[in-house]
Amino acid sequence: MAIADSQAKGVIEFGENETLLKLAGTVKVGDAVGWSSGWVRALATVATAIQQRYVAGEDGASGQRIKAYSGKVLLGGSRLSGGTAGAALYVAEATSNGKYTETAPTTTGDCNTIVGYMISATEAALIPGRNSDSVA
């Protein structure tokens, strides 16, 4: 079964290195967040590639300040389902801004940095910014 990321009902069960970010777009708890003329949801797609730097600790809209984490993060709740324990996680492509996938992006120029690992079907250990940025 493939991982599904609903981008809803995420819970940060543990988060290191908390900071406040002023958003330039809307985010949900657990979203992958990166910089592109402001803090926005990360995306792996080559034309709009935004590497993940933080995990959103709360929902927020453009102009708001939210808690975010740059260290180890345990993402639970019912946001993720169908994951494979031990599988690497990547920031998703296409129009799935802020979401996670177990499928490594392969189009030349896509971000394919490992941003965490599934620890069960519904929980992820995320490590934003710990691995060097990489592209396919």
Secondary structure, DSSP 8 states (H G I E B T S, - for coil): ---EE-SSSEEEEEESSEEEEEBSS-B-TT-EEEESSSEEE-B--GGG-B---EEESS-B-TT-EEEEESS-EEEEETSEES--TT-EEEE--TT-TT-EESS---STT-B----EEESSSS-EEE-TTTS---B-
